[in-house]
Amino acid sequence: MASYKRNNYKYVAGHYQRDEIVKKENLSAPANQKTEKSLPTHDVYARKMNGVNASSITNLALGSLAASTAINSAKRIFAPNTLPASKGDVEKLKKEINELKTLLKSKNQSWML
């Protein structure tokens, strides 16, 4: 708040505005540049695209595959509990839950007698 007062700002309907207005005539205009020379041409891009070939794409795919394989195998070895559940895991859980239900039912029935 103090910096607004120190730099001659005043509050005007939702925002602060400087008391003195800078005239547009005093502002310097940007230097004119030819945009055609500053932007790369289509030929430059065409030469770069010719450098991409099938072997580089194959190497990229193989590198990505090797990296993901290494990550997944490390997870299986060092942190197997962090992997997502498979269909077999879900079936094991269902079987264990059903066994617990039958044990609880048998306990409840024997207690009632």
Secondary structure, DSSP 4 states (H G I P E B T S, - for coil): -HHHHHTTEEEETTEEEESSPPPGGGSPPPPP--HHHHSPPHHHHHHHHHT--HHHHHHHHHHHHHHHHHHHHHHHHH-GGGSPP-HHHHHHHHHHHHHHHHHHHHHHHHHH-
